[in-house]
Amino acid sequence: MDSKEYIVYKCLNCNRSFILLASEVSHSENESKYITCPYHGTHRKIIVTGIYDSVKECMRERSYKRDKGKMKQIK
Ligand SMILES: [Zn+2]
């Protein structure tokens, strides 16, 4: 019943986004309650920016926003 599998996080220290599997997150919560930045292990200001059923949906949303911008330029 776990339809939402991918969680998109953003590190507020370096403004980079990364995606984690929801199952991996819940697993690691047993070991440490904090998620650290994959780019800099000392960064701990992590926020959730989205939850998606698949990585494809994450990409689709990004490309959709880009396509919208292009359409505005054409008109
Ligand atoms: Zn970071």
N, CA, C, O and the ligand as a Tripos MOL2 file, in Angstrom:
@<TRIPOS>MOLECULE
protein
  301   299    76     0     0
PROTEIN
NO_CHARGES

@<TRIPOS>ATOM
      1 N           0.8180   -1.2080    0.0000 N.3       1 MET1
      2 CA          0.0000    0.0000    0.0000 C.3       1 MET1
      3 C           0.8580    1.2680    0.0000 C.2       1 MET1
      4 O           0.3360    2.3690    0.1790 O.2       1 MET1
      5 N           2.1610    1.1200   -0.1980 N.am      2 ASP2
      6 CA          3.0120    2.3100   -0.1800 C.3       2 ASP2
      7 C           3.1340    2.8580   -1.5990 C.2       2 ASP2
      8 O           4.0430    2.5000   -2.3470 O.2       2 ASP2
      9 N           2.1800    3.7480   -1.9540 N.am      3 SER3
     10 CA          2.1540    4.2730   -3.3150 C.3       3 SER3
     11 C           3.2030    5.3630   -3.5090 C.2       3 SER3
     12 O           3.7300    5.5260   -4.6090 O.2       3 SER3
     13 N           3.5080    6.1080   -2.4520 N.am      4 LYS4
     14 CA          4.4980    7.1750   -2.5660 C.3       4 LYS4
     15 C           5.8640    6.6350   -2.1440 C.2       4 LYS4
     16 O           6.1140    6.3810   -0.9660 O.2       4 LYS4
     17 N           6.7200    6.4710   -3.1140 N.am      5 GLU5
     18 CA          7.9670    5.7820   -2.8340 C.3       5 GLU5
     19 C           9.1840    6.6940   -2.8120 C.2       5 GLU5
     20 O          10.1750    6.3950   -2.1450 O.2       5 GLU5
     21 N           9.1150    7.8100   -3.5390 N.am      6 TYR6
     22 CA         10.2890    8.6690   -3.6260 C.3       6 TYR6
     23 C          10.0180   10.0150   -2.9610 C.2       6 TYR6
     24 O           8.9860   10.6430   -3.1930 O.2       6 TYR6
     25 N          10.9540   10.4380   -2.1400 N.am      7 ILE7
     26 CA         10.8280   11.7250   -1.4660 C.3       7 ILE7
     27 C          11.9470   12.6420   -1.9600 C.2       7 ILE7
     28 O          13.1210   12.2700   -1.9570 O.2       7 ILE7
     29 N          11.5640   13.8370   -2.3790 N.am      8 VAL8
     30 CA         12.5410   14.8110   -2.8590 C.3       8 VAL8
     31 C          12.9050   15.7410   -1.7080 C.2       8 VAL8
     32 O          12.0390   16.3750   -1.1060 O.2       8 VAL8
     33 N          14.1690   15.8080   -1.4220 N.am      9 TYR9
     34 CA         14.6570   16.6590   -0.3380 C.3       9 TYR9
     35 C          15.4750   17.7990   -0.9140 C.2       9 TYR9
     36 O          15.9800   17.7260   -2.0340 O.2       9 TYR9
     37 N          15.5940   18.8500   -0.1230 N.am     10 LYS10
     38 CA         16.4600   19.9510   -0.5140 C.3      10 LYS10
     39 C          17.3170   20.3410    0.6750 C.2      10 LYS10
     40 O          16.8280   20.5080    1.7920 O.2      10 LYS10
     41 N          18.6100   20.4830    0.4080 N.am     11 CYS11
     42 CA         19.5310   20.9400    1.4450 C.3      11 CYS11
     43 C          19.5310   22.4590    1.4450 C.2      11 CYS11
     44 O          19.8230   23.0820    0.4230 O.2      11 CYS11
     45 N          19.2050   23.0580    2.5810 N.am     12 LEU12
     46 CA         19.1400   24.5210    2.6690 C.3      12 LEU12
     47 C          20.5180   25.1420    2.7760 C.2      12 LEU12
     48 O          20.6670   26.3530    2.6130 O.2      12 LEU12
     49 N          21.5250   24.3310    3.0460 N.am     13 ASN13
     50 CA         22.8750   24.8640    3.1640 C.3      13 ASN13
     51 C          23.5030   25.1000    1.7950 C.2      13 ASN13
     52 O          24.1410   26.1300    1.5770 O.2      13 ASN13
     53 N          23.3270   24.1470    0.8610 N.am     14 CYS14
     54 CA         23.9310   24.3040   -0.4600 C.3      14 CYS14
     55 C          22.8820   24.3710   -1.5640 C.2      14 CYS14
     56 O          23.2350   24.3930   -2.7430 O.2      14 CYS14
     57 N          21.5910   24.4030   -1.2010 N.am     15 ASN15
     58 CA         20.4920   24.5570   -2.1740 C.3      15 ASN15
     59 C          20.4940   23.4810   -3.2530 C.2      15 ASN15
     60 O          20.1570   23.7630   -4.4040 O.2      15 ASN15
     61 N          20.8620   22.2720   -2.9050 N.am     16 ARG16
     62 CA         20.8340   21.1780   -3.8680 C.3      16 ARG16
     63 C          19.7290   20.2080   -3.4820 C.2      16 ARG16
     64 O          19.4700   19.9760   -2.3020 O.2      16 ARG16
     65 N          19.0790   19.6440   -4.5020 N.am     17 SER17
     66 CA         18.0150   18.6840   -4.2620 C.3      17 SER17
     67 C          18.5370   17.2730   -4.4550 C.2      17 SER17
     68 O          19.4500   17.0350   -5.2460 O.2      17 SER17
     69 N          17.9490   16.3440   -3.7230 N.am     18 PHE18
     70 CA         18.2870   14.9360   -3.9050 C.3      18 PHE18
     71 C          17.0690   14.0940   -3.5810 C.2      18 PHE18
     72 O          16.1800   14.5140   -2.8410 O.2      18 PHE18
     73 N          17.0440   12.9100   -4.1430 N.am     19 ILE19
     74 CA         15.8880   12.0280   -4.0100 C.3      19 ILE19
     75 C          16.2800   10.7960   -3.2100 C.2      19 ILE19
     76 O          17.3260   10.1900   -3.4410 O.2      19 ILE19
     77 N          15.4210   10.4400   -2.2670 N.am     20 LEU20
     78 CA         15.6410    9.2280   -1.4830 C.3      20 LEU20
     79 C          14.4180    8.3370   -1.5670 C.2      20 LEU20
     80 O          13.2890    8.8130   -1.6880 O.2      20 LEU20
     81 N          14.6590    7.0400   -1.5020 N.am     21 LEU21
     82 CA         13.5520    6.0930   -1.4260 C.3      21 LEU21
     83 C          12.9080    6.1850   -0.0520 C.2      21 LEU21
     84 O          13.5960    6.2240    0.9680 O.2      21 LEU21
     85 N          11.5770    6.2200   -0.0350 N.am     22 ALA22
     86 CA         10.8640    6.3360    1.2380 C.3      22 ALA22
     87 C          11.2110    5.1620    2.1580 C.2      22 ALA22
     88 O          11.3250    5.3210    3.3730 O.2      22 ALA22
     89 N          11.3760    3.9950    1.5630 N.am     23 SER23
     90 CA         11.6980    2.8180    2.3710 C.3      23 SER23
     91 C          13.0770    2.9550    3.0060 C.2      23 SER23
     92 O          13.2980    2.5070    4.1310 O.2      23 SER23
     93 N          14.0100    3.5810    2.2720 N.am     24 GLU24
     94 CA         15.3490    3.7760    2.8170 C.3      24 GLU24
     95 C          15.3270    4.7810    3.9580 C.2      24 GLU24
     96 O          16.0450    4.6300    4.9470 O.2      24 GLU24
     97 N          14.4950    5.8130    3.8100 N.am     25 VAL25
     98 CA         14.4190    6.8480    4.8360 C.3      25 VAL25
     99 C          13.8880    6.2710    6.1380 C.2      25 VAL25
    100 O          14.4540    6.5030    7.2070 O.2      25 VAL25
    101 N          12.8100    5.5260    6.0460 N.am     26 SER26
    102 CA         12.2160    4.9630    7.2550 C.3      26 SER26
    103 C          13.1770    3.9730    7.8960 C.2      26 SER26
    104 O          13.1960    3.8080    9.1150 O.2      26 SER26
    105 N          13.9730    3.3180    7.0600 N.am     27 HIS27
    106 CA         14.9490    2.3710    7.5960 C.3      27 HIS27
    107 C          16.0410    3.1060    8.3650 C.2      27 HIS27
    108 O          16.4210    2.7000    9.4630 O.2      27 HIS27
    109 N          16.5460    4.2000    7.7720 N.am     28 SER28
    110 CA         17.6570    4.9070    8.3990 C.3      28 SER28
    111 C          17.2010    5.6750    9.6290 C.2      28 SER28
    112 O          18.0160    6.0440   10.4740 O.2      28 SER28
    113 N          15.9040    5.9170    9.7290 N.am     29 GLU29
    114 CA         15.4080    6.6420   10.8960 C.3      29 GLU29
    115 C          15.6580    5.8680   12.1810 C.2      29 GLU29
    116 O          15.7570    6.4540   13.2590 O.2      29 GLU29
    117 N          15.7590    4.5660   12.0630 N.am     30 ASN30
    118 CA         16.0500    3.7600   13.2390 C.3      30 ASN30
    119 C          17.4740    4.0090   13.7350 C.2      30 ASN30
    120 O          17.7610    3.9270   14.9290 O.2      30 ASN30
    121 N          18.3490    4.3140   12.7880 N.am     31 GLU31
    122 CA         19.7500    4.4990   13.1570 C.3      31 GLU31
    123 C          20.0280    5.9370   13.5730 C.2      31 GLU31
    124 O          20.6650    6.1820   14.5970 O.2      31 GLU31
    125 N          19.5450    6.8940   12.7700 N.am     32 SER32
    126 CA         19.7060    8.3000   13.1520 C.3      32 SER32
    127 C          18.4760    9.0610   12.6910 C.2      32 SER32
    128 O          17.9480    8.7940   11.6120 O.2      32 SER32
    129 N          18.0190    9.9970   13.4910 N.am     33 LYS33
    130 CA         16.7780   10.7150   13.1780 C.3      33 LYS33
    131 C          16.9880   11.8190   12.1560 C.2      33 LYS33
    132 O          16.0240   12.4110   11.6700 O.2      33 LYS33
    133 N          18.2320   12.0940   11.8310 N.am     34 TYR34
    134 CA         18.4900   13.1970   10.9160 C.3      34 TYR34
    135 C          19.0320   12.6940    9.5840 C.2      34 TYR34
    136 O          19.8640   11.7890    9.5270 O.2      34 TYR34
    137 N          18.5370   13.3050    8.5270 N.am     35 ILE35
    138 CA         19.0520   13.0200    7.1890 C.3      35 ILE35
    139 C          20.1120   14.0610    6.8760 C.2      35 ILE35
    140 O          19.8860   15.2610    7.0350 O.2      35 ILE35
    141 N          21.2520   13.5990    6.4370 N.am     36 THR36
    142 CA         22.3200   14.5350    6.1190 C.3      36 THR36
    143 C          22.4360   14.7160    4.6130 C.2      36 THR36
    144 O          22.0360   13.8530    3.8310 O.2      36 THR36
    145 N          22.9880   15.8470    4.2280 N.am     37 CYS37
    146 CA         23.1660   16.1860    2.8260 C.3      37 CYS37
    147 C          24.1460   15.2100    2.1740 C.2      37 CYS37
    148 O          25.2050   14.9300    2.7360 O.2      37 CYS37
    149 N          23.7980   14.6860    0.9780 N.am     38 PRO38
    150 CA         24.7070   13.7510    0.3090 C.3      38 PRO38
    151 C          25.9410   14.4360   -0.2730 C.2      38 PRO38
    152 O          26.9260   13.7720   -0.5960 O.2      38 PRO38
    153 N          25.8930   15.7590   -0.4070 N.am     39 TYR39
    154 CA         27.0230   16.4880   -0.9690 C.3      39 TYR39
    155 C          27.9970   16.9130    0.1250 C.2      39 TYR39
    156 O          29.2120   16.9320   -0.0760 O.2      39 TYR39
    157 N          27.4360   17.2540    1.2950 N.am     40 HIS40
    158 CA         28.2720   17.6190    2.4330 C.3      40 HIS40
    159 C          27.6590   16.9840    3.6810 C.2      40 HIS40
    160 O          26.5820   17.3830    4.1240 O.2      40 HIS40
    161 N          28.3380   16.0170    4.2320 N.am     41 GLY41
    162 CA         27.7920   15.2380    5.3440 C.3      41 GLY41
    163 C          27.4440   16.0550    6.5700 C.2      41 GLY41
    164 O          26.6850   15.5980    7.4250 O.2      41 GLY41
    165 N          27.9960   17.2720    6.6680 N.am     42 THR42
    166 CA         27.7400   18.0860    7.8500 C.3      42 THR42
    167 C          26.4750   18.9210    7.7200 C.2      42 THR42
    168 O          26.0110   19.5020    8.7010 O.2      42 THR42
    169 N          25.9100   18.9850    6.5100 N.am     43 HIS43
    170 CA         24.6770   19.7470    6.3130 C.3      43 HIS43
    171 C          23.4970   18.9650    6.8730 C.2      43 HIS43
    172 O          23.2950   17.8050    6.5160 O.2      43 HIS43
    173 N          22.7300   19.5830    7.7320 N.am     44 ARG44
    174 CA         21.5810   18.8990    8.3110 C.3      44 ARG44
    175 C          20.2930   19.6830    8.1890 C.2      44 ARG44
    176 O          19.2660   19.2700    8.7280 O.2      44 ARG44
    177 N          20.3270   20.8200    7.4830 N.am     45 LYS45
    178 CA         19.0880   21.5760    7.2570 C.3      45 LYS45
    179 C          18.4350   21.0490    5.9940 C.2      45 LYS45
    180 O          18.6070   21.6090    4.9110 O.2      45 LYS45
    181 N          17.6890   19.9740    6.1420 N.am     46 ILE46
    182 CA         17.0800   19.3050    4.9980 C.3      46 ILE46
    183 C          15.5620   19.4650    5.0750 C.2      46 ILE46
    184 O          14.9540   19.2230    6.1170 O.2      46 ILE46
    185 N          14.9560   19.8780    3.9510 N.am     47 ILE47
    186 CA         13.4980   19.9880    3.9020 C.3      47 ILE47
    187 C          12.9510   19.0810    2.7990 C.2      47 ILE47
    188 O          13.6590   18.7590    1.8460 O.2      47 ILE47
    189 N          11.6990   18.6760    2.9340 N.am     48 VAL48
    190 CA         11.0320   17.8690    1.9180 C.3      48 VAL48
    191 C          10.3380   18.8000    0.9360 C.2      48 VAL48
    192 O           9.5310   19.6390    1.3370 O.2      48 VAL48
    193 N          10.6470   18.6560   -0.3500 N.am     49 THR49
    194 CA         10.0160   19.5200   -1.3580 C.3      49 THR49
    195 C           8.9630   18.7800   -2.1750 C.2      49 THR49
    196 O           8.1860   19.4160   -2.8870 O.2      49 THR49
    197 N           8.9190   17.4510   -2.0880 N.am     50 GLY50
    198 CA          7.9030   16.7260   -2.8500 C.3      50 GLY50
    199 C           7.9800   15.2360   -2.6060 C.2      50 GLY50
    200 O           9.0240   14.6980   -2.2360 O.2      50 GLY50
    201 N           6.8440   14.5760   -2.8240 N.am     51 ILE51
    202 CA          6.7920   13.1150   -2.7050 C.3      51 ILE51
    203 C           6.1490   12.5770   -3.9830 C.2      51 ILE51
    204 O           5.0730   13.0300   -4.3720 O.2      51 ILE51
    205 N           6.7960   11.6240   -4.6300 N.am     52 TYR52
    206 CA          6.3290   11.1440   -5.9240 C.3      52 TYR52
    207 C           6.2570    9.6170   -5.9360 C.2      52 TYR52
    208 O           6.9280    8.9280   -5.1680 O.2      52 TYR52
    209 N           5.4190    9.1260   -6.8380 N.am     53 ASP53
    210 CA          5.2860    7.6800   -6.9850 C.3      53 ASP53
    211 C           6.5210    7.0770   -7.6440 C.2      53 ASP53
    212 O           6.8700    5.9230   -7.3940 O.2      53 ASP53
    213 N           7.1740    7.8640   -8.4830 N.am     54 SER54
    214 CA          8.3320    7.3320   -9.1920 C.3      54 SER54
    215 C           9.2670    8.4660   -9.5650 C.2      54 SER54
    216 O           8.8880    9.6370   -9.5320 O.2      54 SER54
    217 N          10.4970    8.1070   -9.9210 N.am     55 VAL55
    218 CA         11.4640    9.1220  -10.3370 C.3      55 VAL55
    219 C          10.9930    9.7930  -11.6160 C.2      55 VAL55
    220 O          11.2370   10.9810  -11.8250 O.2      55 VAL55
    221 N          10.3090    9.0240  -12.4840 N.am     56 LYS56
    222 CA          9.8070    9.5830  -13.7450 C.3      56 LYS56
    223 C           8.8740   10.7550  -13.4830 C.2      56 LYS56
    224 O           8.8950   11.7400  -14.2210 O.2      56 LYS56
    225 N           8.0580   10.6590  -12.4450 N.am     57 GLU57
    226 CA          7.1330   11.7520  -12.1260 C.3      57 GLU57
    227 C           7.8820   12.9950  -11.6880 C.2      57 GLU57
    228 O           7.4710   14.1120  -12.0020 O.2      57 GLU57
    229 N           8.9710   12.8120  -10.9700 N.am     58 CYS58
    230 CA          9.7930   13.9520  -10.5630 C.3      58 CYS58
    231 C          10.2950   14.6700  -11.8000 C.2      58 CYS58
    232 O          10.2230   15.8960  -11.8870 O.2      58 CYS58
    233 N          10.8050   13.9040  -12.7620 N.am     59 MET59
    234 CA         11.3650   14.4770  -13.9780 C.3      59 MET59
    235 C          10.2640   15.1200  -14.8150 C.2      59 MET59
    236 O          10.4630   16.1830  -15.4030 O.2      59 MET59
    237 N           9.0960   14.4670  -14.8650 N.am     60 ARG60
    238 CA          7.9930   14.9680  -15.6800 C.3      60 ARG60
    239 C           7.5660   16.3480  -15.2000 C.2      60 ARG60
    240 O           7.3160   17.2380  -16.0130 O.2      60 ARG60
    241 N           7.4820   16.5300  -13.9050 N.am     61 GLU61
    242 CA          7.0440   17.8130  -13.3740 C.3      61 GLU61
    243 C           8.0290   18.9150  -13.7300 C.2      61 GLU61
    244 O           7.6290   20.0360  -14.0460 O.2      61 GLU61
    245 N           9.3000   18.5990  -13.6790 N.am     62 ARG62
    246 CA         10.3190   19.5890  -14.0080 C.3      62 ARG62
    247 C          10.2420   19.9730  -15.4760 C.2      62 ARG62
    248 O          10.2830   21.1570  -15.8130 O.2      62 ARG62
    249 N          10.1300   18.9670  -16.3620 N.am     63 SER63
    250 CA         10.1020   19.2570  -17.7990 C.3      63 SER63
    251 C           8.8110   19.9790  -18.1700 C.2      63 SER63
    252 O           8.8030   20.8060  -19.0810 O.2      63 SER63
    253 N           7.7430   19.6770  -17.4820 N.am     64 TYR64
    254 CA          6.4670   20.3340  -17.7510 C.3      64 TYR64
    255 C           6.5800   21.8360  -17.4770 C.2      64 TYR64
    256 O           6.0880   22.6510  -18.2580 O.2      64 TYR64
    257 N           7.2140   22.1900  -16.3920 N.am     65 LYS65
    258 CA          7.3790   23.6050  -16.0770 C.3      65 LYS65
    259 C           8.2350   24.2940  -17.1190 C.2      65 LYS65
    260 O           7.9810   25.4440  -17.4760 O.2      65 LYS65
    261 N           9.2620   23.5860  -17.6150 N.am     66 ARG66
    262 CA         10.1230   24.1630  -18.6460 C.3      66 ARG66
    263 C           9.3410   24.3510  -19.9340 C.2      66 ARG66
    264 O           9.4740   25.3800  -20.5960 O.2      66 ARG66
    265 N           8.5100   23.3490  -20.3050 N.am     67 ASP67
    266 CA          7.7140   23.4360  -21.5300 C.3      67 ASP67
    267 C           6.7590   24.6150  -21.4500 C.2      67 ASP67
    268 O           6.5560   25.3210  -22.4380 O.2      67 ASP67
    269 N           6.1760   24.8300  -20.2850 N.am     68 LYS68
    270 CA          5.2570   25.9450  -20.1050 C.3      68 LYS68
    271 C           5.9590   27.2630  -20.3800 C.2      68 LYS68
    272 O           5.3960   28.1500  -21.0210 O.2      68 LYS68
    273 N           7.1930   27.3910  -19.8930 N.am     69 GLY69
    274 CA          7.9580   28.6110  -20.1110 C.3      69 GLY69
    275 C           8.2310   28.8310  -21.5810 C.2      69 GLY69
    276 O           8.1770   29.9580  -22.0740 O.2      69 GLY69
    277 N           8.5300   27.7290  -22.2890 N.am     70 LYS70
    278 CA          8.7980   27.8360  -23.7270 C.3      70 LYS70
    279 C           7.5470   28.2910  -24.4720 C.2      70 LYS70
    280 O           7.6200   29.1290  -25.3710 O.2      70 LYS70
    281 N           6.3970   27.7310  -24.0890 N.am     71 MET71
    282 CA          5.1480   28.0770  -24.7740 C.3      71 MET71
    283 C           4.8560   29.5630  -24.6250 C.2      71 MET71
    284 O           4.3600   30.1960  -25.5570 O.2      71 MET71
    285 N           5.1560   30.1150  -23.4750 N.am     72 LYS72
    286 CA          4.9180   31.5400  -23.2570 C.3      72 LYS72
    287 C           5.8040   32.3710  -24.1720 C.2      72 LYS72
    288 O           5.3900   33.4110  -24.6830 O.2      72 LYS72
    289 N           7.0180   31.9030  -24.3690 N.am     73 GLN73
    290 CA          7.9370   32.6500  -25.2390 C.3      73 GLN73
    291 C           7.4690   32.6250  -26.6750 C.2      73 GLN73
    292 O           7.6000   33.6210  -27.3870 O.2      73 GLN73
    293 N           6.9180   31.4880  -27.1180 N.am     74 ILE74
    294 CA          6.4440   31.3590  -28.5050 C.3      74 ILE74
    295 C           5.2720   32.3050  -28.7510 C.2      74 ILE74
    296 O           5.2120   32.9590  -29.7920 O.2      74 ILE74
    297 N           4.3530   32.3790  -27.8110 N.am     75 LYS75
    298 CA          3.1930   33.2450  -27.9710 C.3      75 LYS75
    299 C           3.6080   34.6990  -27.7670 C.2      75 LYS75
    300 O           2.7720   35.5990  -27.8600 O.2      75 LYS75
    301 ZN         24.2480   20.4690    1.4740 Zn       76 ZN76
@<TRIPOS>BOND
     1     1     2 1
     2     2     3 1
     3     3     4 2
     4     3     5 am
     5     5     6 1
     6     6     7 1
     7     7     8 2
     8     7     9 am
     9     9    10 1
    10    10    11 1
    11    11    12 2
    12    11    13 am
    13    13    14 1
    14    14    15 1
    15    15    16 2
    16    15    17 am
    17    17    18 1
    18    18    19 1
    19    19    20 2
    20    19    21 am
    21    21    22 1
    22    22    23 1
    23    23    24 2
    24    23    25 am
    25    25    26 1
    26    26    27 1
    27    27    28 2
    28    27    29 am
    29    29    30 1
    30    30    31 1
    31    31    32 2
    32    31    33 am
    33    33    34 1
    34    34    35 1
    35    35    36 2
    36    35    37 am
    37    37    38 1
    38    38    39 1
    39    39    40 2
    40    39    41 am
    41    41    42 1
    42    42    43 1
    43    43    44 2
    44    43    45 am
    45    45    46 1
    46    46    47 1
    47    47    48 2
    48    47    49 am
    49    49    50 1
    50    50    51 1
    51    51    52 2
    52    51    53 am
    53    53    54 1
    54    54    55 1
    55    55    56 2
    56    55    57 am
    57    57    58 1
    58    58    59 1
    59    59    60 2
    60    59    61 am
    61    61    62 1
    62    62    63 1
    63    63    64 2
    64    63    65 am
    65    65    66 1
    66    66    67 1
    67    67    68 2
    68    67    69 am
    69    69    70 1
    70    70    71 1
    71    71    72 2
    72    71    73 am
    73    73    74 1
    74    74    75 1
    75    75    76 2
    76    75    77 am
    77    77    78 1
    78    78    79 1
    79    79    80 2
    80    79    81 am
    81    81    82 1
    82    82    83 1
    83    83    84 2
    84    83    85 am
    85    85    86 1
    86    86    87 1
    87    87    88 2
    88    87    89 am
    89    89    90 1
    90    90    91 1
    91    91    92 2
    92    91    93 am
    93    93    94 1
    94    94    95 1
    95    95    96 2
    96    95    97 am
    97    97    98 1
    98    98    99 1
    99    99   100 2
   100    99   101 am
   101   101   102 1
   102   102   103 1
   103   103   104 2
   104   103   105 am
   105   105   106 1
   106   106   107 1
   107   107   108 2
   108   107   109 am
   109   109   110 1
   110   110   111 1
   111   111   112 2
   112   111   113 am
   113   113   114 1
   114   114   115 1
   115   115   116 2
   116   115   117 am
   117   117   118 1
   118   118   119 1
   119   119   120 2
   120   119   121 am
   121   121   122 1
   122   122   123 1
   123   123   124 2
   124   123   125 am
   125   125   126 1
   126   126   127 1
   127   127   128 2
   128   127   129 am
   129   129   130 1
   130   130   131 1
   131   131   132 2
   132   131   133 am
   133   133   134 1
   134   134   135 1
   135   135   136 2
   136   135   137 am
   137   137   138 1
   138   138   139 1
   139   139   140 2
   140   139   141 am
   141   141   142 1
   142   142   143 1
   143   143   144 2
   144   143   145 am
   145   145   146 1
   146   146   147 1
   147   147   148 2
   148   147   149 am
   149   149   150 1
   150   150   151 1
   151   151   152 2
   152   151   153 am
   153   153   154 1
   154   154   155 1
   155   155   156 2
   156   155   157 am
   157   157   158 1
   158   158   159 1
   159   159   160 2
   160   159   161 am
   161   161   162 1
   162   162   163 1
   163   163   164 2
   164   163   165 am
   165   165   166 1
   166   166   167 1
   167   167   168 2
   168   167   169 am
   169   169   170 1
   170   170   171 1
   171   171   172 2
   172   171   173 am
   173   173   174 1
   174   174   175 1
   175   175   176 2
   176   175   177 am
   177   177   178 1
   178   178   179 1
   179   179   180 2
   180   179   181 am
   181   181   182 1
   182   182   183 1
   183   183   184 2
   184   183   185 am
   185   185   186 1
   186   186   187 1
   187   187   188 2
   188   187   189 am
   189   189   190 1
   190   190   191 1
   191   191   192 2
   192   191   193 am
   193   193   194 1
   194   194   195 1
   195   195   196 2
   196   195   197 am
   197   197   198 1
   198   198   199 1
   199   199   200 2
   200   199   201 am
   201   201   202 1
   202   202   203 1
   203   203   204 2
   204   203   205 am
   205   205   206 1
   206   206   207 1
   207   207   208 2
   208   207   209 am
   209   209   210 1
   210   210   211 1
   211   211   212 2
   212   211   213 am
   213   213   214 1
   214   214   215 1
   215   215   216 2
   216   215   217 am
   217   217   218 1
   218   218   219 1
   219   219   220 2
   220   219   221 am
   221   221   222 1
   222   222   223 1
   223   223   224 2
   224   223   225 am
   225   225   226 1
   226   226   227 1
   227   227   228 2
   228   227   229 am
   229   229   230 1
   230   230   231 1
   231   231   232 2
   232   231   233 am
   233   233   234 1
   234   234   235 1
   235   235   236 2
   236   235   237 am
   237   237   238 1
   238   238   239 1
   239   239   240 2
   240   239   241 am
   241   241   242 1
   242   242   243 1
   243   243   244 2
   244   243   245 am
   245   245   246 1
   246   246   247 1
   247   247   248 2
   248   247   249 am
   249   249   250 1
   250   250   251 1
   251   251   252 2
   252   251   253 am
   253   253   254 1
   254   254   255 1
   255   255   256 2
   256   255   257 am
   257   257   258 1
   258   258   259 1
   259   259   260 2
   260   259   261 am
   261   261   262 1
   262   262   263 1
   263   263   264 2
   264   263   265 am
   265   265   266 1
   266   266   267 1
   267   267   268 2
   268   267   269 am
   269   269   270 1
   270   270   271 1
   271   271   272 2
   272   271   273 am
   273   273   274 1
   274   274   275 1
   275   275   276 2
   276   275   277 am
   277   277   278 1
   278   278   279 1
   279   279   280 2
   280   279   281 am
   281   281   282 1
   282   282   283 1
   283   283   284 2
   284   283   285 am
   285   285   286 1
   286   286   287 1
   287   287   288 2
   288   287   289 am
   289   289   290 1
   290   290   291 1
   291   291   292 2
   292   291   293 am
   293   293   294 1
   294   294   295 1
   295   295   296 2
   296   295   297 am
   297   297   298 1
   298   298   299 1
   299   299   300 2
@<TRIPOS>SUBSTRUCTURE
     1 MET1         2 RESIDUE 1 A MET
     2 ASP2         6 RESIDUE 1 A ASP
     3 SER3        10 RESIDUE 1 A SER
     4 LYS4        14 RESIDUE 1 A LYS
     5 GLU5        18 RESIDUE 1 A GLU
     6 TYR6        22 RESIDUE 1 A TYR
     7 ILE7        26 RESIDUE 1 A ILE
     8 VAL8        30 RESIDUE 1 A VAL
     9 TYR9        34 RESIDUE 1 A TYR
    10 LYS10       38 RESIDUE 1 A LYS
    11 CYS11       42 RESIDUE 1 A CYS
    12 LEU12       46 RESIDUE 1 A LEU
    13 ASN13       50 RESIDUE 1 A ASN
    14 CYS14       54 RESIDUE 1 A CYS
    15 ASN15       58 RESIDUE 1 A ASN
    16 ARG16       62 RESIDUE 1 A ARG
    17 SER17       66 RESIDUE 1 A SER
    18 PHE18       70 RESIDUE 1 A PHE
    19 ILE19       74 RESIDUE 1 A ILE
    20 LEU20       78 RESIDUE 1 A LEU
    21 LEU21       82 RESIDUE 1 A LEU
    22 ALA22       86 RESIDUE 1 A ALA
    23 SER23       90 RESIDUE 1 A SER
    24 GLU24       94 RESIDUE 1 A GLU
    25 VAL25       98 RESIDUE 1 A VAL
    26 SER26      102 RESIDUE 1 A SER
    27 HIS27      106 RESIDUE 1 A HIS
    28 SER28      110 RESIDUE 1 A SER
    29 GLU29      114 RESIDUE 1 A GLU
    30 ASN30      118 RESIDUE 1 A ASN
    31 GLU31      122 RESIDUE 1 A GLU
    32 SER32      126 RESIDUE 1 A SER
    33 LYS33      130 RESIDUE 1 A LYS
    34 TYR34      134 RESIDUE 1 A TYR
    35 ILE35      138 RESIDUE 1 A ILE
    36 THR36      142 RESIDUE 1 A THR
    37 CYS37      146 RESIDUE 1 A CYS
    38 PRO38      150 RESIDUE 1 A PRO
    39 TYR39      154 RESIDUE 1 A TYR
    40 HIS40      158 RESIDUE 1 A HIS
    41 GLY41      162 RESIDUE 1 A GLY
    42 THR42      166 RESIDUE 1 A THR
    43 HIS43      170 RESIDUE 1 A HIS
    44 ARG44      174 RESIDUE 1 A ARG
    45 LYS45      178 RESIDUE 1 A LYS
    46 ILE46      182 RESIDUE 1 A ILE
    47 ILE47      186 RESIDUE 1 A ILE
    48 VAL48      190 RESIDUE 1 A VAL
    49 THR49      194 RESIDUE 1 A THR
    50 GLY50      198 RESIDUE 1 A GLY
    51 ILE51      202 RESIDUE 1 A ILE
    52 TYR52      206 RESIDUE 1 A TYR
    53 ASP53      210 RESIDUE 1 A ASP
    54 SER54      214 RESIDUE 1 A SER
    55 VAL55      218 RESIDUE 1 A VAL
    56 LYS56      222 RESIDUE 1 A LYS
    57 GLU57      226 RESIDUE 1 A GLU
    58 CYS58      230 RESIDUE 1 A CYS
    59 MET59      234 RESIDUE 1 A MET
    60 ARG60      238 RESIDUE 1 A ARG
    61 GLU61      242 RESIDUE 1 A GLU
    62 ARG62      246 RESIDUE 1 A ARG
    63 SER63      250 RESIDUE 1 A SER
    64 TYR64      254 RESIDUE 1 A TYR
    65 LYS65      258 RESIDUE 1 A LYS
    66 ARG66      262 RESIDUE 1 A ARG
    67 ASP67      266 RESIDUE 1 A ASP
    68 LYS68      270 RESIDUE 1 A LYS
    69 GLY69      274 RESIDUE 1 A GLY
    70 LYS70      278 RESIDUE 1 A LYS
    71 MET71      282 RESIDUE 1 A MET
    72 LYS72      286 RESIDUE 1 A LYS
    73 GLN73      290 RESIDUE 1 A GLN
    74 ILE74      294 RESIDUE 1 A ILE
    75 LYS75      298 RESIDUE 1 A LYS
    76 ZN76       301 GROUP 0 **** ****
